[in-house]
Amino acid sequence: MSVFKLQYFADPMCSWCYGFSPVISRLQHEHGDQLQLDLIMGGLRPYQNQPLPESTRQEIFHHWHEVERMTGQPFCRRGALVPGFVYDTEPACRAVVLLRRLHPQQALAYLAGLQRAFYAEGRDITRHAVLAEIAAGHGADAKAFTAALDAQTARRDAQADFSRTHDALVEGFPTLLLERSGRRALRLAIGFVPYDELCTRLREHELLDAA
């Protein structure tokens, strides 16, 4: 059985990526013998240092409503995006990249754990303590993870992911690309796609066996 390679561009603080999380997780679970997944952090809003304006806050809540309606993923809005909250996605992206290096088989599950913590539990995943606590549930030592998260190596690795995203001409998340040697990657999904539809697209390209 041949193995196909997918590049998955996502961000822990992208609501549509959260909506897509059960889809990509199911794909890996049910077709992991055929699938090699390259998880790449896109950097939705990296290096932000100013609190969210109220207009942007309301716009984000509108997106959350649409994601909840289309995907069924739960959201906790009480206490979410409190006044003064800085919506910087770089620390969470950096944490996923670090966990990917330390425990590559846990990277996708860790991403899902961060998404669940932020969207369903209302936790602040811009905080290193929260990132490390969740990482501890995926094989990392919390204290060592915190130290590594602050290191320049982790920051450079996250920036490398952002550069890969830019070089691949990815402009929205989630994005799922099929790697093709010597040719431009095939875009299988840009934005949320239901599981059955995604599998249909994979079968159309003879990547999955017929249902």
FIDO-860867 format. One record per residue (C-alpha): residue number from 1; x negated, y, z negated; chain; residue in one letter. Coordinates in Angstrom, 1 decimal, decimal comma, always signed. Each point is the difference from the previous one (the first is absolute). Layout:
FIDO-860867
+-----+--------+--------+--------+----+----+
|   i |     px |     py |     pz | ch | aa |
+-----+--------+--------+--------+----+----+
| NUM |      X |      Y |      Z |  A |  A |
...
+-----+--------+--------+--------+----+----+
end
This chain:
FIDO-860867
+-----+--------+--------+--------+----+----+
|   i |     px |     py |     pz | ch | aa |
+-----+--------+--------+--------+----+----+
|   1 |   +0,0 |   +0,0 |   +0,0 |  A |  M |
|   2 |   -1,5 |   +3,4 |   +1,0 |  A |  S |
|   3 |   -0,3 |   +2,8 |   -2,5 |  A |  V |
|   4 |   +1,0 |   +3,5 |   +1,0 |  A |  F |
|   5 |   -1,3 |   +3,1 |   -1,7 |  A |  K |
|   6 |   +2,2 |   +2,9 |   -1,1 |  A |  L |
|   7 |   -1,1 |   +3,4 |   -1,3 |  A |  Q |
|   8 |   +2,4 |   +1,3 |   -2,6 |  A |  Y |
|   9 |   -0,3 |   +3,8 |   -0,7 |  A |  F |
|  10 |   +1,8 |   +1,0 |   -3,1 |  A |  A |
|  11 |   -0,1 |   +2,3 |   -3,0 |  A |  D |
|  12 |   +1,1 |   -0,8 |   -3,6 |  A |  P |
|  13 |   +2,0 |   +3,2 |   -0,2 |  A |  M |
|  14 |   +1,8 |   -0,3 |   +3,3 |  A |  C |
|  15 |   +3,6 |   -0,8 |   -0,6 |  A |  S |
|  16 |   +0,5 |   -1,7 |   +3,4 |  A |  W |
|  17 |   -3,0 |   -2,2 |   -0,8 |  A |  C |
|  18 |   +1,7 |   -0,9 |   -3,2 |  A |  Y |
|  19 |   +3,1 |   -0,9 |   +2,0 |  A |  G |
|  20 |   -2,1 |   -2,1 |   +2,3 |  A |  F |
|  21 |   -1,8 |   -1,8 |   -2,8 |  A |  S |
|  22 |   +2,3 |   -3,0 |   -0,2 |  A |  P |
|  23 |   -0,2 |   -0,4 |   +3,8 |  A |  V |
|  24 |   -3,8 |   -0,1 |   +0,1 |  A |  I |
|  25 |   -0,3 |   -2,1 |   -3,1 |  A |  S |
|  26 |   +2,5 |   -2,6 |   +1,4 |  A |  R |
|  27 |   -1,9 |   +0,0 |   +3,3 |  A |  L |
|  28 |   -3,2 |   -0,8 |   -1,8 |  A |  Q |
|  29 |   +1,7 |   -2,6 |   -2,2 |  A |  H |
|  30 |   +1,8 |   -1,9 |   +2,8 |  A |  E |
|  31 |   -2,6 |   +0,4 |   +2,7 |  A |  H |
|  32 |   -3,3 |   +0,4 |   -1,8 |  A |  G |
|  33 |   -1,4 |   -3,1 |   +1,7 |  A |  D |
|  34 |   +0,2 |   +1,9 |   +3,3 |  A |  Q |
|  35 |   -0,6 |   +3,5 |   -1,3 |  A |  L |
|  36 |   -3,1 |   +2,0 |   -0,9 |  A |  Q |
|  37 |   +1,1 |   +3,2 |   -1,5 |  A |  L |
|  38 |   -2,3 |   +3,0 |   -0,2 |  A |  D |
|  39 |   +1,4 |   +2,4 |   -2,6 |  A |  L |
|  40 |   -1,0 |   +3,6 |   +0,7 |  A |  I |
|  41 |   +0,8 |   +3,0 |   -2,2 |  A |  M |
|  42 |   +1,3 |   +2,8 |   +2,2 |  A |  G |
|  43 |   -0,1 |   +3,0 |   -2,4 |  A |  G |
|  44 |   +3,4 |   +1,5 |   +0,2 |  A |  L |
|  45 |   -0,7 |   +3,1 |   -2,1 |  A |  R |
|  46 |   -3,7 |   -0,3 |   -1,2 |  A |  P |
|  47 |   -1,9 |   +2,6 |   -1,9 |  A |  Y |
|  48 |   +3,1 |   +2,1 |   -0,9 |  A |  Q |
|  49 |   -0,6 |   +2,4 |   -3,0 |  A |  N |
|  50 |   +3,1 |   +2,1 |   -0,1 |  A |  Q |
|  51 |   +3,3 |   -1,0 |   -1,7 |  A |  P |
|  52 |   +2,9 |   -0,9 |   +2,3 |  A |  L |
|  53 |   +2,2 |   +2,9 |   +1,0 |  A |  P |
|  54 |   +3,6 |   -0,6 |   -0,9 |  A |  E |
|  55 |   +1,0 |   -0,1 |   +3,7 |  A |  S |
|  56 |   -2,5 |   -2,8 |   +0,7 |  A |  T |
|  57 |   +1,2 |   -1,8 |   -3,1 |  A |  R |
|  58 |   +3,6 |   +0,0 |   +1,3 |  A |  Q |
|  59 |   -1,2 |   -1,1 |   +3,4 |  A |  E |
|  60 |   -1,8 |   -3,0 |   -1,5 |  A |  I |
|  61 |   +3,1 |   -0,9 |   -2,0 |  A |  F |
|  62 |   +1,9 |   +0,0 |   +3,3 |  A |  H |
|  63 |   -2,5 |   -2,4 |   +1,5 |  A |  H |
|  64 |   +0,4 |   -2,3 |   -3,1 |  A |  W |
|  65 |   +3,8 |   +0,0 |   +0,5 |  A |  H |
|  66 |   -0,5 |   -1,1 |   +3,6 |  A |  E |
|  67 |   -2,5 |   -2,7 |   -0,9 |  A |  V |
|  68 |   +2,3 |   -1,4 |   -2,7 |  A |  E |
|  69 |   +3,0 |   +0,0 |   +2,4 |  A |  R |
|  70 |   -1,9 |   -1,7 |   +2,8 |  A |  M |
|  71 |   -2,1 |   -2,5 |   -1,9 |  A |  T |
|  72 |   +1,7 |   -0,6 |   -3,4 |  A |  G |
|  73 |   -3,1 |   +0,8 |   -1,9 |  A |  Q |
|  74 |   +0,7 |   +1,5 |   -3,4 |  A |  P |
|  75 |   -1,0 |   +3,5 |   -1,0 |  A |  F |
|  76 |   -0,3 |   +1,6 |   -3,4 |  A |  C |
|  77 |   +0,8 |   +3,7 |   +0,4 |  A |  R |
|  78 |   +0,3 |   +1,0 |   -3,7 |  A |  R |
|  79 |   -3,1 |   +1,8 |   -1,0 |  A |  G |
|  80 |   -1,6 |   -0,5 |   +3,5 |  A |  A |
|  81 |   -2,2 |   +2,7 |   +1,5 |  A |  L |
|  82 |   +0,1 |   +2,2 |   -3,1 |  A |  V |
|  83 |   -0,7 |   +3,7 |   +0,3 |  A |  P |
|  84 |   -3,8 |   +0,4 |   +0,4 |  A |  G |
|  85 |   -0,5 |   -3,5 |   +1,6 |  A |  F |
|  86 |   -2,8 |   +0,0 |   +2,5 |  A |  V |
|  87 |   +0,9 |   -2,5 |   +2,8 |  A |  Y |
|  88 |   -3,6 |   -1,1 |   +0,7 |  A |  D |
|  89 |   +0,0 |   -3,5 |   +1,5 |  A |  T |
|  90 |   -3,8 |   -0,3 |   +0,2 |  A |  E |
|  91 |   -0,5 |   -1,6 |   -3,5 |  A |  P |
|  92 |   +2,5 |   -2,7 |   +0,6 |  A |  A |
|  93 |   -1,5 |   -0,7 |   +3,5 |  A |  C |
|  94 |   -3,4 |   -0,1 |   -1,6 |  A |  R |
|  95 |   +1,2 |   -2,5 |   -2,5 |  A |  A |
|  96 |   +1,4 |   -2,3 |   +2,7 |  A |  V |
|  97 |   -3,2 |   +0,2 |   +1,9 |  A |  V |
|  98 |   -2,0 |   -0,9 |   -3,1 |  A |  L |
|  99 |   +2,3 |   -2,9 |   -0,9 |  A |  L |
| 100 |   -0,3 |   -1,2 |   +3,6 |  A |  R |
| 101 |   -3,8 |   -0,1 |   -0,4 |  A |  R |
| 102 |   +0,1 |   -1,8 |   -3,4 |  A |  L |
| 103 |   +2,9 |   -2,4 |   +0,6 |  A |  H |
| 104 |   +1,0 |   +0,1 |   +3,7 |  A |  P |
| 105 |   +2,7 |   -2,7 |   -0,3 |  A |  Q |
| 106 |   +1,8 |   +2,3 |   -2,5 |  A |  Q |
| 107 |   -0,1 |   +3,2 |   +1,9 |  A |  A |
| 108 |   +3,4 |   -0,1 |   +1,6 |  A |  L |
| 109 |   +1,6 |   -1,1 |   -3,3 |  A |  A |
| 110 |   -1,8 |   +2,8 |   -1,8 |  A |  Y |
| 111 |   +1,3 |   +2,5 |   +2,5 |  A |  L |
| 112 |   +3,6 |   -1,3 |   -0,6 |  A |  A |
| 113 |   -0,6 |   +0,3 |   -3,7 |  A |  G |
| 114 |   -1,0 |   +3,6 |   +0,3 |  A |  L |
| 115 |   +3,0 |   +0,8 |   +2,2 |  A |  Q |
| 116 |   +2,4 |   -1,7 |   -2,5 |  A |  R |
| 117 |   -1,6 |   +1,9 |   -2,9 |  A |  A |
| 118 |   +0,4 |   +3,4 |   +1,7 |  A |  F |
| 119 |   +3,4 |   -0,4 |   +1,7 |  A |  Y |
| 120 |   +1,9 |   -2,5 |   -2,2 |  A |  A |
| 121 |   -1,5 |   +0,7 |   -3,4 |  A |  E |
| 122 |   -0,8 |   +3,7 |   +0,3 |  A |  G |
| 123 |   -3,7 |   -0,4 |   -1,0 |  A |  R |
| 124 |   -2,7 |   +2,5 |   +1,0 |  A |  D |
| 125 |   -2,4 |   -2,0 |   +2,2 |  A |  I |
| 126 |   -2,2 |   +3,1 |   +0,5 |  A |  T |
| 127 |   -1,3 |   -0,8 |   -3,5 |  A |  R |
| 128 |   -3,1 |   -2,3 |   -0,2 |  A |  H |
| 129 |   +1,3 |   -1,6 |   -3,2 |  A |  A |
| 130 |   +3,2 |   -1,2 |   +1,8 |  A |  V |
| 131 |   -2,0 |   -1,1 |   +3,1 |  A |  L |
| 132 |   -2,3 |   -2,1 |   -2,2 |  A |  A |
| 133 |   +2,8 |   -1,5 |   -2,1 |  A |  E |
| 134 |   +1,7 |   -1,3 |   +3,1 |  A |  I |
| 135 |   -3,3 |   -1,2 |   +1,5 |  A |  A |
| 136 |   -0,5 |   -2,1 |   -3,2 |  A |  A |
| 137 |   +3,1 |   -2,0 |   +1,1 |  A |  G |
| 138 |   -1,8 |   -0,8 |   +3,2 |  A |  H |
| 139 |   -3,3 |   -1,4 |   -1,2 |  A |  G |
| 140 |   -1,9 |   +3,2 |   -0,9 |  A |  A |
| 141 |   -1,5 |   +1,0 |   -3,4 |  A |  D |
| 142 |   +1,8 |   +3,3 |   -0,8 |  A |  A |
| 143 |   -3,1 |   +1,6 |   -1,6 |  A |  K |
| 144 |   -2,4 |   -1,0 |   +2,8 |  A |  A |
| 145 |   +2,7 |   +1,0 |   +2,6 |  A |  F |
| 146 |   +0,3 |   +3,5 |   -1,4 |  A |  T |
| 147 |   -3,7 |   +0,5 |   +0,1 |  A |  A |
| 148 |   -0,3 |   -1,3 |   +3,5 |  A |  A |
| 149 |   +3,0 |   +2,2 |   +1,1 |  A |  L |
| 150 |   -1,9 |   +3,1 |   -1,1 |  A |  D |
| 151 |   -3,1 |   -1,0 |   +1,9 |  A |  A |
| 152 |   -1,0 |   +1,7 |   +3,3 |  A |  Q |
| 153 |   +0,0 |   -3,4 |   +1,7 |  A |  T |
| 154 |   +3,7 |   -0,3 |   -0,5 |  A |  A |
| 155 |   +0,6 |   +3,5 |   +1,2 |  A |  R |
| 156 |   -2,1 |   -0,6 |   +3,2 |  A |  R |
| 157 |   +1,8 |   -3,3 |   +0,6 |  A |  D |
| 158 |   +3,4 |   +1,7 |   -0,2 |  A |  A |
| 159 |   -1,2 |   +2,7 |   +2,4 |  A |  Q |
| 160 |   -1,2 |   -2,7 |   +2,4 |  A |  A |
| 161 |   +3,6 |   -1,4 |   +0,1 |  A |  D |
| 162 |   +1,4 |   +3,5 |   +0,7 |  A |  F |
| 163 |   -2,5 |   +0,3 |   +2,9 |  A |  S |
| 164 |   +1,1 |   -3,4 |   +1,4 |  A |  R |
| 165 |   +3,5 |   +1,2 |   -0,1 |  A |  T |
| 166 |   -0,9 |   +3,2 |   +1,9 |  A |  H |
| 167 |   -2,1 |   -2,0 |   +2,5 |  A |  D |
| 168 |   +2,9 |   -2,4 |   +0,7 |  A |  A |
| 169 |   +2,3 |   +3,1 |   +0,8 |  A |  L |
| 170 |   +2,4 |   -1,0 |   -2,8 |  A |  V |
| 171 |   +2,3 |   +2,9 |   -0,8 |  A |  E |
| 172 |   +2,6 |   -1,6 |   -2,2 |  A |  G |
| 173 |   +0,4 |   -2,8 |   -2,6 |  A |  F |
| 174 |   +0,5 |   -2,8 |   -0,1 |  A |  P |
| 175 |   -1,7 |   -1,0 |   +3,3 |  A |  T |
| 176 |   -0,7 |   -3,5 |   +1,0 |  A |  L |
| 177 |   -2,5 |   -0,6 |   +2,9 |  A |  L |
| 178 |   -1,0 |   -3,2 |   +1,7 |  A |  L |
| 179 |   -3,8 |   -0,1 |   +0,4 |  A |  E |
| 180 |   -1,0 |   -0,9 |   +3,6 |  A |  R |
| 181 |   -3,6 |   -0,5 |   +0,8 |  A |  S |
| 182 |   -1,3 |   +2,6 |   +2,5 |  A |  G |
| 183 |   +3,4 |   +1,6 |   +0,5 |  A |  R |
| 184 |   +2,1 |   +2,6 |   -1,8 |  A |  R |
| 185 |   +1,9 |   -1,5 |   -2,9 |  A |  A |
| 186 |   +3,7 |   -0,8 |   +0,6 |  A |  L |
| 187 |   +2,4 |   +1,9 |   -2,2 |  A |  R |
| 188 |   +2,4 |   -2,5 |   -1,5 |  A |  L |
| 189 |   +1,7 |   +2,3 |   -2,5 |  A |  A |
| 190 |   +0,0 |   +3,7 |   -0,7 |  A |  I |
| 191 |   +2,2 |   +0,7 |   -3,0 |  A |  G |
| 192 |   +2,3 |   -2,5 |   -1,6 |  A |  F |
| 193 |   +1,0 |   -3,1 |   +1,9 |  A |  V |
| 194 |   +2,2 |   -2,8 |   -1,4 |  A |  P |
| 195 |   -1,7 |   -3,4 |   -0,4 |  A |  Y |
| 196 |   +2,0 |   -1,8 |   +2,6 |  A |  D |
| 197 |   -0,6 |   +2,7 |   +2,6 |  A |  E |
| 198 |   -3,7 |   +0,0 |   -0,8 |  A |  L |
| 199 |   -0,2 |   -3,8 |   +0,5 |  A |  C |
| 200 |   +1,9 |   +0,4 |   +3,3 |  A |  T |
| 201 |   -2,7 |   +2,4 |   +1,2 |  A |  R |
| 202 |   -2,8 |   -2,4 |   -1,1 |  A |  L |
| 203 |   +1,7 |   -2,8 |   +1,9 |  A |  R |
| 204 |   +0,4 |   +2,1 |   +3,1 |  A |  E |
| 205 |   -3,8 |   +0,3 |   +0,0 |  A |  H |
| 206 |   -0,3 |   -3,8 |   -0,7 |  A |  E |
| 207 |   -1,5 |   +0,6 |   -3,4 |  A |  L |
| 208 |   +2,5 |   -2,0 |   -1,9 |  A |  L |
| 209 |   +1,7 |   -3,3 |   +0,9 |  A |  D |
| 210 |   +3,6 |   +0,3 |   +1,3 |  A |  A |
| 211 |   +2,6 |   +0,0 |   -2,8 |  A |  A |
+-----+--------+--------+--------+----+----+
end
